Amino acid sequence: MSLYMKVGKVLSPQGIRGELFLFVFSGDAFWLDEIDHIVLSKTDSDEPIEMPGSRYQIQSYRPHKKEGKQGYVVSLADVDSRDLAEELSKTFAYVSEKYMSSSDTSGEELILRELLQYKVIDKILGDVGVVVGFSGTQMQDLIEVEYMGNQYYIPFVDQLVPEIDHERKVIHTELPKGLVPEGK
């Protein structure tokens, strides 16, 4: 049984050939290169759920900005007209949880969403925020941190994140100068 995590929302059709504008909540869809399908559903759940809707194979995608929102124009198998794309408008996009994992500093497999709302404590700076999301590439995961209304990213690598205390929900860091926004 695979669980699916909500990663974005189809905001609108794009053009007349059935393409869709997919807004990705984290701003980066590092998982698009790895997945073989996406699930679209009217169900809005912040918790991982079993197959929330219909599966669609992604044929192609490209970055696109629309109405000030950075997202992706996606082409799905069997969605080849604007009418079909209209039907999928305003649905939520889900991806299998297995694509949202990383190896923590001990080498164990870790589901990134488990780190949401963990406090980030730096060795020198002290409290530098709370984990609010994730981004990255195939080469490296990034932890999105919010501190005093500002958001920034921490590369999820052993040198910068030497310890994660799951019991206390704290990520211990050793951040280089300049990574945390001014004001800290």
C-alpha positions in Angstrom: 0.0 0.0 0.0 1.4 3.3 -1.1 0.5 6.6 0.6 0.2 9.8 -1.4 1.2 13.3 -0.3 -0.4 16.5 -1.6 2.2 18.5 -3.5 0.3 21.0 -5.5 -2.9 22.1 -7.2 -4.0 22.3 -10.8 -5.0 25.9 -11.2 -6.2 25.9 -14.8 -6.0 24.5 -18.3 -3.1 25.8 -20.4 -3.9 26.2 -24.1 -6.2 24.0 -26.2 -4.4 20.6 -26.2 -5.2 19.5 -22.7 -2.2 20.8 -20.9 -2.6 21.9 -17.3 -0.9 24.6 -15.1 0.3 22.8 -12.0 1.2 25.1 -9.0 3.6 23.2 -6.8 3.4 24.3 -3.1 7.2 24.0 -2.4 8.0 26.0 -5.6 10.2 23.2 -6.9 9.1 19.8 -8.2 12.3 17.9 -7.9 10.3 14.7 -8.0 8.9 15.2 -11.5 12.0 13.5 -13.1 11.4 10.4 -10.9 7.7 9.8 -10.9 5.8 7.7 -13.4 2.4 9.0 -12.5 0.6 11.7 -10.6 -2.8 11.4 -8.8 -5.3 14.2 -9.2 -8.3 14.5 -6.8 -10.8 17.0 -5.4 -9.8 15.7 -1.9 -7.7 18.2 0.1 -5.7 16.4 2.7 -2.5 17.6 4.4 -1.9 14.1 5.7 -0.7 11.2 3.5 -3.7 9.2 2.2 -4.3 6.0 0.1 -5.0 6.6 -3.6 -7.0 9.8 -3.3 -8.1 10.0 -6.9 -7.3 9.1 -10.5 -3.8 8.2 -11.8 -2.3 10.1 -14.7 0.9 9.4 -16.5 3.0 12.5 -17.1 4.1 12.8 -20.7 6.0 16.1 -20.4 6.4 19.2 -18.3 8.1 22.5 -18.4 8.5 25.4 -15.9 6.0 28.2 -16.3 5.0 31.3 -14.5 1.4 32.4 -14.5 -0.3 35.2 -12.6 2.8 35.6 -10.5 2.9 32.0 -9.5 5.8 29.7 -10.5 4.6 26.3 -11.5 4.7 23.8 -14.4 2.7 23.2 -17.5 2.1 19.4 -17.6 0.9 17.2 -20.3 -0.9 14.0 -19.1 -1.7 10.9 -21.0 -5.4 10.7 -22.1 -5.9 14.4 -21.4 -5.9 15.8 -24.9 -8.5 18.6 -25.0 -9.2 21.8 -23.2 -12.6 20.3 -22.1 -10.8 17.4 -20.3 -8.3 19.8 -18.8 -11.2 22.0 -17.5 -12.6 19.0 -15.7 -9.3 18.6 -13.8 -9.0 22.3 -13.0 -8.9 23.0 -9.2 -7.9 19.4 -8.3 -5.1 18.7 -5.9 -2.0 16.9 -7.1 -0.6 14.0 -5.1 2.7 12.1 -5.4 3.6 8.7 -3.9 5.3 9.2 -0.6 8.3 7.1 -1.7 9.5 10.1 -3.8 9.5 12.4 -0.8 12.2 10.5 1.1 15.9 11.2 1.7 18.7 9.7 3.8 19.2 11.4 7.1 22.7 11.9 8.6 22.8 8.4 9.9 22.1 7.0 6.4 18.6 5.8 7.4 15.7 6.4 5.0 13.7 9.3 6.1 10.3 10.6 4.9 10.9 14.4 4.5 7.4 15.3 5.7 8.3 13.9 9.1 10.6 16.9 9.6 7.8 19.5 9.0 7.5 21.9 12.0 10.8 20.7 13.4 12.7 23.5 15.1 16.1 24.3 13.6 18.8 25.1 16.1 22.2 26.3 14.9 25.4 25.6 16.9 26.4 29.3 16.8 23.2 31.3 16.0 20.7 29.3 18.1 17.1 29.2 17.0 17.0 29.9 13.3 13.4 28.9 12.4 11.0 26.1 11.7 10.9 23.6 8.8 8.0 24.5 6.5 8.8 22.6 3.3 11.3 20.9 1.0 12.8 21.4 -2.3 15.9 20.1 -4.1 17.3 18.3 -7.1 18.2 14.7 -7.7 21.6 15.5 -6.3 20.6 17.2 -3.1 17.6 17.8 -0.9 16.9 21.2 0.6 15.0 22.0 3.8 12.8 25.1 3.6 13.0 27.1 6.9 10.9 30.0 8.0 12.2 32.5 10.5 10.5 35.8 11.3 8.5 35.9 8.1 11.6 35.1 5.9 12.1 31.8 4.2 15.5 30.3 3.2 16.9 26.9 2.3 19.4 24.7 4.1 21.1 21.9 2.0 20.3 18.6 3.7 23.9 17.4 3.9 25.9 15.9 6.8 28.3 18.9 7.1 25.4 21.3 7.7 22.9 19.0 9.4 25.0 16.8 11.7 22.1 15.7 14.0 18.3 15.3 14.0 16.6 14.8 17.4 13.3 13.1 16.5 12.2 12.9 20.1 12.5 16.7 20.6 11.7 17.5 17.0 14.8 19.5 16.5 17.3 19.7 13.7 20.8 20.7 14.8 22.8 22.6 12.2 26.3 24.1 11.7 25.5 26.8 9.1 28.0 28.9 7.3 27.8 32.7 7.7 25.4 34.3 5.3 23.0 31.4 4.8 20.5 32.6 7.4 18.7 35.9 6.3 19.9 39.1 7.9 18.1 40.0 11.2 19.2 36.9 13.1 
